[in-house]
Amino acid sequence: MVEAVGRVFVAVPLPPEIKLALIDQLEDVDIPGKLVPPENWHLTVRFLGSVDQITYERFLHGVGQVETQNRFSIRLRGLGGFPKTSKATVVWAGIAEGLEGLAQLNEIAESAAQSASLKAEERPYRSHLTLSRVRPPTGVGHLSDTKLDLRWTCTEVVVYRSHLVTGGTRYQPLERLVLAR
């Protein structure tokens, strides 16, 4: 019998000092919906879903290629909403710098996922930091005036397992992949 690993995703974590600075910058911003706890903030590179041990190990073999990628700078910009600001179900912080580096990480993770026999992601990759989930959908146009300017160097990619727990979700790091200098 093949053992299940669980729900897995690959992401770029936010450094602790960036989380603290973002908490400060968002303190007076009226963000609707259920806020994502700062300990869960990350930039998703590729969501795999529920995987078994064999698929997971195949994926790890391929995604290890991210360690050949150079470190790069990421900068957060303003806020917005998906699927559109007039009827948002997700409030996000956008990326002003680092999109190319994140896209390269996504390409490696996507290739690794497909090599591990996972279904190709149909949606185009759009890097963002999810801040809130909104139900029912609501307008968030007022957030477009919020300016962010937080920058850090992406030094690692983390493979996480998500656990549904009372009151939300907890993310457990499974693997840390360090980018080249």
C-alpha positions in Angstrom: 0.0 0.0 0.0 1.3 3.4 -1.0 1.5 5.9 1.9 -0.2 9.3 1.5 1.9 12.5 2.1 -1.1 14.8 2.1 -1.9 18.2 0.5 1.4 19.6 -0.7 2.5 22.9 -2.3 5.7 24.7 -3.1 6.1 28.3 -2.0 8.5 31.2 -1.3 8.2 32.1 2.4 8.3 35.7 3.6 11.1 36.5 6.0 10.0 37.3 9.6 11.1 40.9 9.3 9.0 41.4 6.1 6.0 39.8 7.9 6.4 42.3 10.7 6.8 45.3 8.4 3.7 44.2 6.4 1.6 43.8 9.6 2.6 47.4 10.4 1.8 48.7 6.9 -1.6 47.0 6.9 -2.6 47.9 10.5 -5.0 50.7 9.5 -6.2 49.1 6.2 -9.8 47.8 6.2 -9.3 44.4 4.5 -12.6 42.5 4.2 -13.1 38.8 4.7 -11.2 36.2 6.7 -7.6 37.3 7.1 -4.8 34.8 6.4 -2.7 34.6 9.6 0.8 36.1 9.0 2.4 32.8 9.9 0.7 31.4 6.7 1.9 34.2 4.4 3.8 32.9 1.4 4.1 33.2 -2.4 2.8 30.0 -3.9 5.0 28.6 -6.7 2.9 25.4 -7.4 0.1 23.7 -5.6 0.2 19.9 -6.0 -2.9 18.8 -4.0 -3.0 15.4 -2.3 -0.1 13.2 -3.3 1.2 9.8 -2.3 4.8 9.1 -1.2 6.0 7.8 -4.7 4.6 10.9 -6.5 6.0 13.1 -3.8 9.5 11.6 -4.2 9.4 11.9 -8.0 8.3 15.5 -7.6 11.2 16.2 -5.2 13.7 14.8 -7.6 12.7 17.3 -10.3 11.9 20.3 -8.1 15.5 20.1 -6.7 16.5 22.0 -9.9 15.4 25.2 -8.2 18.7 25.0 -6.3 20.5 25.9 -9.6 18.6 29.2 -9.8 20.2 32.4 -8.5 18.7 34.3 -5.7 16.7 37.3 -6.7 14.9 40.3 -5.2 11.2 40.4 -4.6 9.2 43.6 -3.9 5.6 43.8 -2.8 3.5 46.6 -4.3 -0.2 47.6 -3.6 -3.3 45.6 -2.9 -6.0 44.2 -5.2 -8.6 41.5 -5.5 -9.4 38.3 -7.5 -11.2 37.6 -9.8 -11.9 41.4 -10.1 -11.9 44.3 -7.7 -15.7 44.8 -7.9 -16.4 41.2 -6.8 -13.3 39.9 -5.0 -13.2 36.6 -3.3 -9.4 37.0 -2.6 -7.6 40.1 -1.4 -3.9 40.0 -2.4 -0.7 42.0 -2.3 0.9 42.2 -5.7 4.5 41.7 -6.8 6.4 44.7 -8.4 9.8 43.0 -8.7 10.8 39.4 -8.9 8.1 38.2 -11.3 10.6 36.7 -13.7 12.4 34.8 -10.9 9.1 33.5 -9.5 8.0 32.4 -13.0 11.2 30.5 -13.4 10.6 28.7 -10.1 7.1 27.9 -11.2 8.3 26.5 -14.5 10.7 24.1 -12.7 8.0 23.1 -10.3 5.5 22.6 -13.1 7.9 20.5 -15.0 8.6 18.4 -11.9 4.9 18.0 -11.2 4.2 16.7 -14.7 7.3 14.4 -14.6 5.8 13.0 -11.4 2.6 12.2 -13.4 0.5 15.1 -11.9 -1.9 17.0 -14.1 -0.7 20.1 -15.7 -1.9 23.4 -14.2 -4.4 24.9 -16.5 -4.4 28.4 -15.2 -1.6 30.8 -16.0 0.8 31.5 -13.1 0.0 34.8 -11.3 2.3 35.3 -8.3 0.7 37.2 -5.4 0.4 37.1 -1.6 -3.0 36.1 -0.4 -4.1 38.3 2.5 -7.8 37.5 2.9 -10.6 35.2 1.5 -13.9 37.0 1.1 -17.3 35.4 1.3 -19.6 36.6 -0.2 -17.7 38.4 -2.9 -17.4 42.1 -2.3 -15.9 45.2 -3.9 -12.3 46.1 -2.8 -11.6 49.1 -5.0 -10.8 51.1 -1.9 -7.7 49.0 -1.4 -6.1 50.2 -4.7 -4.9 53.3 -2.9 -2.8 51.3 -0.4 0.9 51.4 -1.3 3.4 48.8 -0.2 7.1 48.9 -0.7 8.7 45.9 1.0 11.7 44.2 -0.6 13.7 41.0 0.3 16.0 38.5 -1.4 14.4 35.2 -2.2 16.9 32.7 -0.9 14.8 29.5 -0.6 11.8 27.6 -1.8 9.9 25.5 0.7 7.8 22.4 0.1 4.9 22.5 2.6 2.1 20.1 3.7 -1.1 21.7 4.7 -3.1 20.4 7.7 -6.7 21.4 8.2 -7.1 22.2 11.9 -9.8 23.7 14.0 -10.0 27.3 13.1 -8.0 27.2 9.9 -5.0 25.7 8.2 -1.4 25.0 9.5 1.5 24.6 7.1 4.3 22.2 7.9 7.6 22.6 6.0 8.8 19.3 4.5 11.8 20.4 2.5 13.8 23.6 2.1 15.5 24.1 -1.2 18.2 26.8 -1.1 18.8 29.0 -4.2 22.3 29.5 -5.6 24.2 32.6 -4.5 
